[in-house]
Amino acid sequence: MKPEIFNFFTTLLEKTSGISYREGKEYLLESRLTELAVSLGYKSIDDLYQKLKTSLTPQLLTQLIDALTTNETYFFRDEHPFVALKNNVLPELFKLRQKDGVLNIWSSACSTGQEPYSIAMLILEHFSAYLNSVKVNIYATDISISAIEKAKKGVYNQIEVNRGLPVQYLVKYFKQNGANWEVDPRVKSMVKFEVVNLLEADKKIRMKFDLILCRYVLIYFAKETKEKVFRTLWNALNPLGYLLLGATELPPYTPPDMEKVMIGKTIFYKKKG
C-alpha cells in the first residue's frame, strides 16, 4: 500500500473512531480494506481511496468503520470477571441500590451483544430475587452499526453459542430456530442497544452507572484518545461504582478518587464514595 493511502486511511479512522492502525498493523489494514473494496464493487484499494478522497459520504464512512473495527467477542469472555461479578460486585451493588431501586450497567463496546446478554443472564440466574425491588438497566453501545443490528436481533449460530456459553444457559435462555439460537425475550428486555462512538460518548451519555465495562478497547487507541475515553467512562461512574477493563489493559491515568480492587483474578477500578 502506498504511504499516502496508508496515511489517509489511518488518519481518517483515528479522527472518526479513535482507533489507531499506525504501529505494525499495515497488513491487517490492507487485508480489511481489500475485503471492503471488493464488497463495494471496487477493483482495488486505490479505487476505494480515490472515491473516499473525493466523495466521503456518511454511508461510506460507516462502512469503513464497520470494516476496520474489531468485533471479537464471546459469551462470558475470560470467565473470571463474571465469577467476580457474581460473587462480589453485583451482590454489593444490589444492596447499595435497593433504596434507590435502580441499578445501571453500561457495556460500552458491546460488539454483537454477547457481553451485555451474559450480564443479563447472570442477573436472572443468581439475582432474580432483587428484581422485584431493583430495576436493572443494561445499556449496551458500540460504534459499529452492523454489530448493534446483530446484537438487537439476538440470534447466534452454533459456533457463537459454543464459545463461552454454559450449556445450562443455552437451554434456559435461548430458543433454537433452525441452525441458530435466539436469546429469550426475558434477557432481551433487560438490554438497550445503541450506536455510540466512544469519542462522542461524553456528549451522548447523560446517565450515571454503577458498573461500566470497557474491555479490550483502549488497546486500539492512541495515548491521547485513551485518556479522553477513560475520562468519559470515569465521569459516567457513580460513587462506589466499578469499572472493568480488559485483562491486558491499564488506566491511562489515575484519578484521585480511584481505588484499584483485586477480586479473585480480576482487577476492578472502584470510585471512592
C-alpha positions as CSV (number, residue, x, y, z in Angstrom):
1,M,0.0,0.0,0.0
2,K,1.3,3.4,-0.9
3,P,2.3,5.6,2.1
4,E,-0.2,8.4,1.1
5,I,-3.0,5.9,1.0
6,F,-2.0,4.3,4.3
7,N,-1.8,7.7,5.9
8,F,-5.2,8.8,4.5
9,F,-7.0,5.7,6.0
10,T,-5.2,5.7,9.3
11,T,-5.7,9.4,9.8
12,L,-9.4,9.2,8.9
13,L,-10.1,6.2,11.1
14,E,-8.3,7.7,14.1
15,K,-10.1,11.0,13.7
16,T,-13.5,9.5,13.4
17,S,-13.3,6.5,15.7
18,G,-10.1,6.9,17.8
19,I,-8.8,3.5,16.5
20,S,-5.1,3.6,15.6
21,Y,-3.7,1.3,12.9
22,R,-0.3,3.0,12.8
23,E,2.0,0.6,14.6
24,G,2.8,-2.7,12.8
25,K,-0.8,-3.2,11.6
26,E,-0.2,-2.4,7.9
27,Y,-1.0,-5.9,6.8
28,L,-4.3,-6.0,8.8
29,L,-5.4,-2.7,7.5
30,E,-4.6,-3.7,3.9
31,S,-6.4,-7.0,4.3
32,R,-9.6,-5.4,5.6
33,L,-9.5,-2.6,3.1
34,T,-9.2,-5.1,0.3
35,E,-12.3,-7.0,1.5
36,L,-14.2,-3.8,1.8
37,A,-13.2,-2.6,-1.7
38,V,-14.3,-5.9,-3.3
39,S,-17.6,-5.9,-1.3
40,L,-18.4,-2.4,-2.6
41,G,-17.5,-3.2,-6.2
42,Y,-14.1,-1.5,-6.5
43,K,-11.2,-3.2,-8.2
44,S,-8.6,-2.2,-5.6
45,I,-7.8,-0.2,-2.5
46,D,-6.5,2.5,-4.8
47,D,-10.0,2.9,-6.4
48,L,-11.6,2.9,-3.0
49,Y,-9.1,5.6,-1.9
50,Q,-10.0,7.8,-4.8
51,K,-13.7,7.5,-4.1
52,L,-13.3,8.3,-0.4
53,K,-10.9,11.2,-1.1
54,T,-13.3,12.9,-3.4
55,S,-16.7,11.8,-2.1
56,L,-16.8,10.6,1.5
57,T,-20.5,10.1,2.3
58,P,-21.8,9.2,5.8
59,Q,-22.7,5.8,4.4
60,L,-19.2,5.1,3.1
61,L,-17.7,6.3,6.4
62,T,-20.0,3.9,8.3
63,Q,-19.0,1.0,6.0
64,L,-15.3,1.9,6.5
65,I,-15.6,1.9,10.3
66,D,-17.6,-1.3,10.3
67,A,-14.9,-3.0,8.2
68,L,-12.0,-1.7,10.3
69,T,-13.3,-2.2,13.8
70,T,-12.5,-5.5,15.6
71,N,-15.7,-7.2,16.8
72,E,-14.1,-10.1,18.6
73,T,-16.3,-11.2,21.5
74,Y,-18.0,-14.2,23.0
75,F,-20.3,-15.1,25.9
76,F,-18.8,-14.9,29.4
77,R,-15.5,-13.8,28.0
78,D,-12.5,-14.7,30.2
79,E,-14.9,-16.3,32.8
80,H,-13.0,-14.8,35.8
81,P,-14.6,-11.3,35.6
82,F,-18.1,-12.9,35.6
83,V,-17.2,-15.0,38.7
84,A,-16.1,-11.8,40.4
85,L,-19.3,-10.1,39.3
86,K,-21.5,-12.9,40.6
87,N,-19.7,-13.4,44.0
88,N,-18.7,-9.9,44.9
89,V,-19.6,-6.9,42.7
90,L,-23.2,-7.5,41.9
91,P,-24.3,-8.5,45.4
92,E,-22.6,-5.3,46.7
93,L,-24.3,-3.1,44.1
94,F,-27.7,-4.7,44.5
95,K,-27.6,-4.0,48.3
96,L,-26.3,-0.5,47.6
97,R,-29.1,0.3,45.1
98,Q,-32.1,-1.3,47.0
99,K,-33.1,2.0,48.4
100,D,-32.9,3.9,45.0
101,G,-34.5,0.9,43.2
102,V,-32.3,1.3,40.1
103,L,-29.1,-0.3,39.0
104,N,-27.4,1.0,35.8
105,I,-24.9,-1.0,33.9
106,W,-23.0,0.1,30.7
107,S,-21.4,-2.3,28.3
108,S,-19.5,0.4,26.4
109,A,-18.1,-1.6,23.5
110,C,-20.6,-4.4,23.3
111,S,-19.8,-5.6,19.8
112,T,-22.5,-8.1,18.7
113,G,-24.1,-8.3,22.2
114,Q,-22.6,-11.3,23.9
115,E,-21.2,-9.3,26.9
116,P,-24.5,-7.5,27.9
117,Y,-26.5,-10.6,27.3
118,S,-24.1,-12.6,29.6
119,I,-24.6,-10.0,32.3
120,A,-28.4,-10.1,31.9
121,M,-28.4,-14.0,32.1
122,L,-26.1,-13.8,35.2
123,I,-28.5,-11.5,36.9
124,L,-31.6,-13.6,36.0
125,E,-29.8,-16.7,37.2
126,H,-28.5,-15.5,40.5
127,F,-30.2,-12.2,41.5
128,S,-33.8,-12.7,40.4
129,A,-34.9,-12.0,44.0
130,Y,-33.7,-8.4,43.7
131,L,-35.6,-7.8,40.5
132,N,-38.8,-7.2,42.4
133,S,-37.3,-4.1,44.1
134,V,-34.5,-3.0,41.8
135,K,-34.9,-2.2,38.2
136,V,-31.8,-3.2,36.2
137,N,-30.9,-1.1,33.1
138,I,-28.2,-2.6,30.9
139,Y,-27.1,0.0,28.4
140,A,-25.0,-1.5,25.5
141,T,-23.2,0.6,22.9
142,D,-20.8,0.1,20.1
143,I,-19.5,2.2,17.2
144,S,-20.4,-0.5,14.6
145,I,-23.9,-0.2,13.2
146,S,-23.8,-3.8,11.8
147,A,-22.7,-5.1,15.2
148,I,-25.5,-3.3,17.0
149,E,-28.1,-4.6,14.5
150,K,-27.0,-8.2,15.1
151,A,-27.0,-7.6,18.9
152,K,-30.6,-6.3,18.8
153,K,-31.7,-9.4,16.9
154,G,-30.1,-11.6,19.5
155,V,-29.6,-14.5,17.1
156,Y,-26.4,-16.5,17.1
157,N,-25.1,-19.5,15.2
158,Q,-23.9,-22.8,16.8
159,I,-20.2,-21.7,16.8
160,E,-21.1,-18.5,18.6
161,V,-23.1,-20.1,21.3
162,N,-20.4,-22.8,21.7
163,R,-17.9,-20.0,22.7
164,G,-18.1,-19.5,26.4
165,L,-21.8,-20.1,27.0
166,P,-22.5,-22.9,29.6
167,V,-25.0,-25.5,28.2
168,Q,-27.4,-24.8,31.1
169,Y,-27.7,-21.2,30.0
170,L,-28.2,-22.2,26.4
171,V,-31.1,-24.5,27.3
172,K,-32.6,-22.0,29.7
173,Y,-32.2,-18.6,28.0
174,F,-32.2,-19.4,24.3
175,K,-34.7,-20.9,21.8
176,Q,-33.5,-22.9,18.9
177,N,-34.6,-21.6,15.5
178,G,-33.3,-23.9,12.7
179,A,-29.5,-23.8,12.8
180,N,-29.5,-20.7,15.0
181,W,-30.3,-19.8,18.6
182,E,-32.3,-16.8,19.7
183,V,-32.0,-15.0,23.0
184,D,-35.0,-15.3,25.3
185,P,-37.3,-12.2,25.4
186,R,-36.7,-12.0,29.2
187,V,-33.0,-11.5,28.5
188,K,-33.5,-9.2,25.6
189,S,-35.8,-6.9,27.5
190,M,-33.1,-6.1,30.0
191,V,-30.7,-4.7,27.4
192,K,-31.0,-1.5,25.4
193,F,-28.6,-1.3,22.4
194,E,-27.5,1.9,20.8
195,V,-24.8,3.0,18.3
196,V,-22.4,5.3,20.2
197,N,-18.9,6.4,19.2
198,L,-16.8,6.5,22.4
199,L,-15.1,9.7,21.2
200,E,-18.5,11.4,21.4
201,A,-19.9,9.5,24.4
202,D,-19.3,12.4,26.8
203,K,-21.9,14.4,24.8
204,K,-24.4,11.4,24.3
205,I,-24.3,9.6,27.7
206,R,-26.3,11.6,30.3
207,M,-27.0,8.9,32.9
208,K,-24.7,7.6,35.6
209,F,-23.7,4.0,36.0
210,D,-22.9,1.6,38.9
211,L,-20.9,-0.8,36.7
212,I,-19.1,0.1,33.4
213,L,-17.4,-2.5,31.2
214,C,-14.9,-1.3,28.6
215,R,-12.9,-4.4,27.7
216,Y,-10.2,-4.7,25.1
217,V,-11.0,-1.3,23.6
218,L,-8.4,1.1,24.9
219,I,-5.6,-1.0,23.4
220,Y,-6.7,0.1,20.0
221,F,-6.5,3.8,20.8
222,A,-3.6,6.3,20.7
223,K,-2.5,7.7,24.1
224,E,-4.5,11.0,23.9
225,T,-7.6,9.2,22.8
226,K,-7.2,6.6,25.6
227,E,-7.2,9.4,28.2
228,K,-10.2,11.2,26.7
229,V,-12.3,7.9,26.6
230,F,-11.2,6.9,30.1
231,R,-12.1,10.3,31.4
232,T,-15.6,9.9,29.9
233,L,-16.0,6.5,31.4
234,W,-14.8,7.6,34.8
235,N,-17.1,10.7,34.8
236,A,-20.1,8.4,34.0
237,L,-19.4,6.2,37.0
238,N,-21.4,6.6,40.2
239,P,-19.5,6.9,43.6
240,L,-18.9,3.3,44.8
241,G,-19.3,2.1,41.3
242,Y,-17.0,-0.3,39.4
243,L,-15.1,0.0,36.1
244,L,-13.8,-3.1,34.4
245,L,-11.2,-3.0,31.6
246,G,-9.7,-5.9,29.6
247,A,-7.3,-8.2,31.3
248,T,-4.3,-6.7,29.4
249,E,-5.4,-3.0,29.8
250,L,-4.4,-0.4,32.3
251,P,-5.9,3.0,33.1
252,P,-4.0,5.7,31.1
253,Y,-4.0,7.9,34.3
254,T,-5.1,7.6,37.9
255,P,-8.0,9.8,39.1
256,P,-7.7,10.9,42.7
257,D,-10.9,9.1,43.6
258,M,-9.9,5.8,42.0
259,E,-9.2,2.6,44.0
260,K,-7.7,-0.5,42.5
261,V,-9.5,-3.6,43.7
262,M,-8.4,-7.2,43.1
263,I,-11.3,-9.6,43.2
264,G,-10.1,-13.2,42.6
265,K,-8.2,-13.0,39.4
266,T,-9.8,-9.8,38.1
267,I,-8.8,-6.2,38.7
268,F,-11.7,-3.6,39.0
269,Y,-11.4,0.1,39.5
270,K,-13.7,1.4,42.1
271,K,-14.8,5.0,42.5
272,K,-14.5,6.2,46.1
273,G,-17.6,7.3,47.8
